[in-house]
Amino acid sequence: MKSNDTCYYPEHGNALDLLRLEYANIWKLCQIYKMGLDGNSRIDRAKVAHELCHMISICNVIEQEILYPEVRKVDEKFVFDLLLAHDDINASILEIRTLTPDDMDYDLEVLRLIDFMQEHIRKSERGLFPLIKREIPTRSLRPLTADFVRRRLLLGLLSKSSPASSGRGSDHIMPRDNRGTADPSEQRAAI
């Protein structure tokens, strides 16, 4: 990886700082979408919802591939609970991708996703981050930070360069198993 590839993130951040940055960007998009519900607004809710789904999908993959395996070593039940939240979030994203902004349930489903995600962020701030700070040594966190940056950059580049990226729902990024291949059970669930 080239040294300038990491300029996307703060130079001295760790994996938790980077996840907080992802969460802050997602939270901001949630607020923008809510502002767009005002009929007089110039906010393109469909574009905001698309970007929100995209960013949440990337964040979910990073959490599941980079952070959760390390956290699972110290608290498997907590990770299980987080993964259940991911199931609700992913189901909501899939539902949004089947709808158009003109559908009656579109705004309700996006607001449902926002509620799921904001609760997930709160739970991470209250539980995941303190757990990581308390239980995972800094020497174990350093490689996670580099992995986080590499994976984030790769996921962002893949979704932008995919030939199918212009189609609706094409930017959904499937979680990968430990061998780096797409998990077939997750693929079936997404279809």
C-alpha positions as CSV (number, residue, x, y, z in Angstrom):
1,M,0.0,0.0,0.0
2,K,1.3,3.4,-0.9
3,S,1.8,5.8,1.9
4,N,-0.5,8.4,0.4
5,D,-3.3,5.8,0.4
6,T,-3.9,6.5,4.1
7,C,-4.6,10.2,3.6
8,Y,-8.3,9.4,3.8
9,Y,-8.0,9.1,7.5
10,P,-6.3,11.0,10.3
11,E,-2.6,10.2,10.4
12,H,-2.6,9.3,14.1
13,G,-5.9,7.6,14.5
14,N,-6.5,4.1,15.6
15,A,-9.2,1.6,14.5
16,L,-11.6,3.1,17.1
17,D,-11.0,6.6,15.8
18,L,-11.6,5.5,12.3
19,L,-14.8,3.7,13.2
20,R,-15.9,6.9,15.0
21,L,-15.2,8.9,11.8
22,E,-17.3,6.4,9.8
23,Y,-20.1,6.6,12.4
24,A,-20.0,10.5,12.3
25,N,-20.4,10.5,8.5
26,I,-23.3,8.0,8.7
27,W,-24.9,10.0,11.5
28,K,-24.6,13.2,9.4
29,L,-26.3,11.5,6.4
30,C,-29.1,10.4,8.7
31,Q,-29.7,14.0,9.8
32,I,-29.5,15.2,6.2
33,Y,-32.1,12.6,5.1
34,K,-34.4,13.7,7.9
35,M,-34.1,17.3,6.8
36,G,-35.0,16.2,3.3
37,L,-38.4,15.0,4.5
38,D,-39.5,18.7,4.5
39,G,-41.4,19.1,1.2
40,N,-39.7,22.4,0.5
41,S,-36.2,21.0,0.9
42,R,-33.8,20.8,-2.1
43,I,-32.2,17.6,-0.6
44,D,-32.4,14.7,-3.0
45,R,-33.6,12.0,-0.5
46,A,-33.0,9.2,-3.0
47,K,-29.3,10.2,-3.4
48,V,-28.9,10.6,0.4
49,A,-30.5,7.2,1.0
50,H,-28.4,5.5,-1.6
51,E,-25.2,7.0,-0.1
52,L,-26.4,6.1,3.4
53,C,-27.0,2.5,2.4
54,H,-23.6,2.4,0.7
55,M,-21.7,3.8,3.7
56,I,-23.5,1.5,6.2
57,S,-22.7,-1.5,4.0
58,I,-19.0,-0.7,4.0
59,C,-19.0,0.0,7.7
60,N,-20.7,-3.3,8.4
61,V,-18.2,-5.2,6.4
62,I,-15.3,-3.5,8.2
63,E,-16.8,-4.1,11.6
64,Q,-17.4,-7.8,10.8
65,E,-14.1,-8.5,9.1
66,I,-11.7,-6.3,11.1
67,L,-13.0,-5.5,14.6
68,Y,-15.4,-8.3,15.6
69,P,-13.0,-11.2,15.3
70,E,-10.7,-9.5,17.8
71,V,-13.5,-8.5,20.1
72,R,-15.0,-12.0,19.9
73,K,-11.9,-13.3,21.7
74,V,-12.9,-11.4,24.8
75,D,-16.7,-11.2,24.6
76,E,-18.4,-13.6,22.2
77,K,-21.9,-12.8,23.4
78,F,-21.5,-9.1,22.9
79,V,-20.4,-9.7,19.3
80,F,-23.3,-12.0,18.8
81,D,-25.7,-9.2,19.8
82,L,-23.9,-6.8,17.5
83,L,-24.3,-9.2,14.6
84,L,-28.0,-9.5,15.3
85,A,-28.2,-5.7,14.9
86,H,-26.4,-6.1,11.6
87,D,-29.0,-8.5,10.4
88,D,-31.7,-5.9,11.0
89,I,-29.7,-3.2,9.3
90,N,-28.9,-5.4,6.3
91,A,-32.5,-6.5,5.9
92,S,-33.6,-2.8,6.0
93,I,-30.9,-1.9,3.3
94,L,-32.1,-4.7,1.1
95,E,-35.7,-3.6,1.5
96,I,-34.8,0.0,0.6
97,R,-33.0,-1.2,-2.5
98,T,-36.2,-2.9,-3.7
99,L,-38.2,0.4,-3.3
100,T,-38.2,3.6,-5.3
101,P,-38.6,7.0,-3.6
102,D,-42.2,7.2,-5.0
103,D,-43.2,4.0,-3.0
104,M,-45.4,4.7,0.0
105,D,-43.1,2.8,2.3
106,Y,-39.8,4.3,1.1
107,D,-39.4,7.0,3.7
108,L,-40.6,4.8,6.5
109,E,-38.0,2.1,5.6
110,V,-35.2,4.6,5.4
111,L,-36.3,6.0,8.8
112,R,-36.3,2.5,10.1
113,L,-32.8,2.0,8.9
114,I,-31.8,5.3,10.5
115,D,-33.2,4.1,13.8
116,F,-31.4,0.8,13.6
117,M,-28.1,2.4,12.7
118,Q,-28.3,5.2,15.3
119,E,-29.1,2.5,18.0
120,H,-26.1,0.5,16.7
121,I,-23.9,3.5,17.0
122,R,-25.0,4.2,20.5
123,K,-24.5,0.6,21.5
124,S,-21.0,0.7,20.0
125,E,-20.1,3.9,21.8
126,R,-21.4,2.6,25.1
127,G,-20.2,-1.0,24.9
128,L,-17.9,-1.8,22.0
129,F,-15.5,1.0,22.3
130,P,-15.0,0.8,26.1
131,L,-14.6,-3.0,25.8
132,I,-11.9,-2.6,23.1
133,K,-10.1,0.0,25.1
134,R,-10.2,-2.1,28.3
135,E,-9.6,-5.6,26.9
136,I,-7.6,-5.3,23.6
137,P,-3.9,-4.2,24.0
138,T,-2.6,-1.4,21.8
139,R,-0.2,-3.8,20.1
140,S,-3.2,-5.8,18.9
141,L,-5.1,-2.7,17.8
142,R,-2.3,-1.4,15.5
143,P,-2.6,-4.1,12.8
144,L,-6.4,-3.7,13.0
145,T,-6.0,0.0,12.1
146,A,-3.9,-0.8,9.0
147,D,-6.4,-3.5,8.0
148,F,-9.2,-1.1,8.5
149,V,-7.7,1.6,6.2
150,R,-6.8,-1.0,3.5
151,R,-10.3,-2.6,3.6
152,R,-12.1,0.8,3.6
153,L,-10.1,2.0,0.6
154,L,-10.6,-1.2,-1.2
155,L,-14.4,-1.3,-0.6
156,G,-14.7,2.3,-1.6
157,L,-12.7,1.7,-4.8
158,L,-14.5,-1.5,-5.7
159,S,-18.0,0.0,-5.4
160,K,-17.0,3.0,-7.6
161,S,-15.2,0.9,-10.2
162,S,-17.7,-1.9,-10.5
163,P,-19.2,-2.0,-14.0
164,A,-22.6,-2.7,-12.4
165,S,-22.3,0.2,-10.1
166,S,-24.7,2.3,-12.1
167,G,-27.5,-0.2,-11.5
168,R,-29.8,0.0,-8.5
169,G,-28.6,-2.1,-5.6
170,S,-25.3,-3.0,-7.2
171,D,-23.1,-1.4,-4.6
172,H,-24.1,-3.9,-1.8
173,I,-20.9,-5.4,-0.5
174,M,-21.1,-8.8,0.9
175,P,-19.3,-9.7,4.1
176,R,-16.4,-12.1,3.5
177,D,-15.3,-15.1,5.4
178,N,-11.8,-15.4,6.9
179,R,-10.5,-16.8,3.6
180,G,-11.4,-13.6,1.8
181,T,-14.1,-15.2,-0.3
182,A,-17.8,-14.2,-0.3
183,D,-19.8,-16.2,2.2
184,P,-22.3,-18.2,0.1
185,S,-24.9,-18.3,2.9
186,E,-24.8,-14.5,3.0
187,Q,-25.1,-14.3,-0.7
188,R,-28.2,-16.5,-0.7
189,A,-29.7,-14.3,2.0
190,A,-29.1,-11.2,-0.1
191,I,-30.8,-12.5,-3.2
